[in-house]
Amino acid sequence: MQTDQAASQLIPRERIERCIYLIRGHKVMLDNELADLYGVETKALNRAVKRNLERFPEDFMFQLTPEEAENLRCHFGTSSSDWGGRRYLHYAFTEQGVAMLSSVLKSRRAALVNVAIMRAFVKLRQMLASHRGLARQLEALEKKYDVQFRVVFDAIRELMRPSPPSLKQIGFKRNQD
């Protein structure tokens, strides 16, 4: 019970969920964000992984291609390697790879963070399964009722679609007196 509380207090699940990406059809976490969560330097995490490569087959961890790295850079607006940014390609860890990290990083914090990360992956899986189930139920209802309810079903489907991230304006607004 204490481990449960310590893990949930250490890092909020929302923070972990923001670090999970879909790359090559896999839900993954990147080495630099994992290192930040574990409280170690990225190079220390990668060194520990390289010392134990037999524990990280391709379905546990893979290195991003230059194109994938560039897409991430464009998505997040990070600096290029010419201006002090990252010089090596990211490693992406699947859920199994993250679980394996607990055997490589042996600190108490690593164990607690790992518990929190595994819970975030489980919650994400549950949400996706629930969404799929809701979509199946909607299809069954749509087949059952006639065309006059089509507008209602289209509206419900539109509400189920994830909204695009909103862009926040940066700067000050001047009061017009």
Secondary structure, 3 states (H helix, E strand, C coil): CHHHHHHHHHCCHHHHHHCEEEECCEEEEEHHHHHHHHCCCHHHHHHHHHHCHHHCCCCCEEECCHHHHHHHHHHHCCCCHHHCCCCCCCEEEEHHHHHHHHHHCCCHHHHHHHHHHHHHHHHHHHHHHHHHHHHHHHHHHHHHCCHHHHHHHHHHHHHHCCCCCCCCCCCCCCCCC
